[in-house]
């Protein structure tokens, strides 16, 4: 049906359309053939381009004929009857020749061609960009959950004494980035759970502020916390050496002292199948932690970025450094 409609169009509309369609399809099919290393699509693409070349030649000949009109000549070389009749018509007396007939205005070939190409280009752009310009009605695509607002959160008194302490909600906003999955090496994943809490450090009687935030993906879970105590990174490293911890690596991140270390997360068996009494706390999957001083002078206090997975797999240390260099500069440092 579409082919019939195209053939009913005037020559100067139909042929440019065929040329544009053949060029687009031919180049596209050739590109797919080269990318997929398939010879059958390549042959089809060559056929499209050859057909397009023939139509370009036809249009070029028609344009030359319009620029240089000549008397129609029959196959045996005789001038057509129309030309003979026009030349054999009796002329009037000298000086009284009949006024020449007004030339018939023919449609402009170039105008028709340009208009046809423009219409086709507009239709193609509408089909190509339409799905992106129209609002999507599909709500099935997963979206990253939002961080808790924390507007009604009552902060512990330790946050008042820490001049630069941030809240868990602020840490969550900094960590819950659209490019976090890419930094972890799993760019196609979307966060499933995000959280932020403004709590205090253990064994400090509620005197040390320790906000934290967590973003969970299908593969990895990332936890970021800030501890506002007087323990420097240098002292932290000595404690790890005293505990004979292994896989410890000191480095500098954002111009601040930092240290990489490994540990295990904790697992708790809730025991829901045995009366809900719960089981003991056990050892969970391994985790890798990057600890970074709050600033370059290392007066005390630090950020901790910890990554783990239920499978036990861990990203390389470069991923933790990338997360620190991307997330920590966006953490606000202000009085609460």
N, C-alpha and C positions, 0 to 999 in steps of 0.2 A: 504493500500500500504506500509506504513512504517512497519507494523507488518510483512508483507511478506519479506521485505528486511532484517529485523532483524533476521528472522528465517533462511535466507540463509547464514548468517555469521557463521564462525566456532564456535564450542562450547565455546572455551576459550575466544572468543571476545563477543559472544552474551550474555552468562550468566552474566559476570560482568556488562555489560551494563544494563541488566534487574534489577540486584541487586541495582545499583546506582539509576536508575530511580524510582524503587519501594520505595527505602528508602527516597529519596527526596520528592516524591509526598506524601508518607504516613505520614511523619513527618509534612509536610506543611499542609495537610488536617486536621490532628489531632490538630495542633495549631489553625487553623481557627475554628474548632469545639469547642475547649475549650474557645476561645475568644468570639465566638458568642453564646455559650451555645446551640448548635444544635446537636442533636443526629444522624441525618441522615449522615452529613459529617463525624462524628466520626466513624460510622460503615464502611463507605467507606475507611477511613484512616486505620482502623484495617484490612480490607481486603487486602489493599496494603501491609501492613507490614507482614501479614501472608504469602501472596504469596512470598514476598521477603525472609522470613525465610525458606520457602520450597526450594527456589533456592539456598540459602546459604548452606543448608544441601546437596543438590545435588552436588554442586561444591566441598564441603568438601569430600564427598564420592569418587568423581572422582579423587581428588588429592591423597587420600589414595590408590586408585587402581593403580595409576601411580607409586607411590613409592614402592608398594609391588605387582609386577605383579605375577600372578599365572596361571597355566594351565587352559585353558577353560574347564569347566566341564558341561556336559549336565544335563538335568533335572533328569535323572535316576542315576546320579553319575558317569557316564562313562567319561573317558578322551576323548577329541575331537580327531577326525581322524587325524587332522594336527599334533597333538603331537605324536600319535602312529606312523605315517609315518616317522616323523623326527627321532624317536628313532629306527625304524626298518631298516633304510637305512644301507647297508653294509659298514663296515669300511675297510679301506685299511690296508695293512700290517702294522705291528707295526713300529712305527717310520715314517710312510709315510701317516699319516692321512691328509686328505685334509685341506688346510688352511681355517679357518673359514671366512665366508663371512663378509664383512665390515658391521657393524651395520648401519641400516638406520637412518639418523639423523632426529629426530622428532622435530617439533616446540616446543619451550619452553613455557610451559603453563603459568608460572608466567609472562614472558615477554609479552605474548599476553594480559593477564589480565590487567597488568599495562598500556600498551599502549592504551587499550580500554577505561579504566577509564580516562586516561589523555586526550584522544581525546574528550570524552564526557564532561569533565570538561572545556576544552577550548571552546567548542561550547556553553556550558551553560554560561560561563563568557562573551563570545561575545554577546550573546542575552541579558544578564542582564545589562551589562555595555555599550552596544552599544549606546543607546539613550543619555547617559550622555557624552560619548566621542566625538560623532559627533556634529558639530555645528548645532544648531537649526535653521531651516528655518522659524519657526513660529514667526512672529513679532507682533502678536496680544496681547501678554502678556504685561500688563501695566508696565511701568518703571517710576521710580521717576524722575521728571524733574530736570534739573541742575540749579544751582544758576547763576545769572548774573555775568559776568566776572568783570565788573566795571573798565576795563582798561582805558576807555575814560571818566570816571566819574570825574567831576570837584568838588572837595571837598570844602565845605564852609570854611571860614577863621577860624571858631571856632575849627576846627580840628587841626590847626597848634598850637594853644595855649594849647591844651590838650595833655600832654606828653604821655599818654597811650591810647589815643582814637583809636578804631578800626573802620573799615568801615562796612557798611551794608553787603557788599559782604563777608567779613570775618566772620561776625556773621551768615550769611546764610550757609556758608560752615560748621560751627560748629554745626548748628542746623539741617541741612538736612542730618540726619544720617539714615542708614538702619534699626537701631533698635529703632527709635523714636516711631513707631507705637506700638511696643511691650511695651515700657515704658508707653504708654498711655492706655494699656490694650486692644488694637485692633490690634493684630499682623498680621492679614491677609490683612490689608489695605495698600494701596500705596498712597504716596503723589500725589495730583492732581495739586497743585499750590505752587510754592516757590518764594520768592522774598526777596530782600535786598535793603535798601535805606540808604544813608548817609545824614541825615537831622539834624536839630537843634530842641531843645526843644521849645515848645510853650511859648509865653509871655516872651521870653528872648532876643528879638531883635536879634536873630541869634548869640548869644554869647556863648551858651552852646551846645556842640556837643551831639547829641542823635541819633546814628545809631540804626537801628532795622532790624529784619528779621522775616519772617513769613512762616510757612509751613502749608498747608491746607490738611486735609484728609476728607473723606466722613463723618466721625463722629465728629472729633474735629479739631480745628484750634489752633496752637501754635504760639505765638508771643514772641520774645526775643528782649529786647532793653537794651541799656547801656546809662546812663545819667551821664555826667561828670560835675557835679556841686559840691557845697560844703555842700550839705545836707546829714547829717549822718543818719543812720538807727534809732538811738535814737531820733533824731529830727523828723524824718518821723513818728515814732510811736506817738509822742506827738501831731503832727498835726492831725493824725487820731483820737486820743482821744478827741482833741478839737472839731473836727467835729462830735463827737458822733457816729462814725462808729461802727458797730457791726461785729461779726464774725472775729475778729482780733486775731491772735495768733503769739506770738514771739517765735523764736527758733534759733538754730545755724545750719548753713549749711556750710560744708567744713571749719569749724573752724571760720566762719564769722557770725556776727549778721545778722539775717534775720527776716522777718515778713510776715505772710500770711494774705490776706485781700480779700474781695469780693466786686464786683461792677457790674454795667451793661455796656455792650457795647452800642454804639450808632447805630441807624438805620436811614437811609435817604431814603425817598420816592422820587424817581426820577420823578414820575408823567408822565411817557411816554405816558400814555393813555389820558392825559388831556392837550395836547398841549405842553408838555415838559417843563412846568413852574416849576416843582419840588415841593415837599412838605416840611414840616418842619422836623427838626431833632427830632427823637423820641428815645425811650428807646429800646435797643436791648436785646438779651438774656443775662442771668447772666454770669459773668466771675470770675474766681479765679486767683489771682495773688500772686506769691512768689517774694518778693523783697529781694535781697542779696547784702550786701556791697561789694565794689570792692576788699577789702582785709580785713584781720582780725583786723586791727587797726581802721577801720571805720572812716577815716579822712574826708569822703565825697564822694558822687558818689555811684551809685548802678546799679545792673542788675535787670531787671524785666522780669519774665517769666509768661505769661498770657495764660490761656487755656479757651476756650468756645466752645459751639456747638449751632447750629441753633435750636436744640430740647430743649435746656435749661438744658440738662443733663451735669454733670461735673464729671471728675474722682476724686478719693479721693486725699487728700493732699499728700499722699505718692508718687503718680505719679509725682507731681510737684517737690518734693524733689529729686526723682530719676533722673528727667530730669536735674535739676540743678547740681547734683553731677556728671552727665555724660557729659553734654554739656559744662559747664563753664570752667572746666580744659583745654578744647581744644581751648578756645578762646585766640588768641594771644594778648599779652599786649606789644605793642611796639609803638614807635613814628611813626606818619604818615608822 
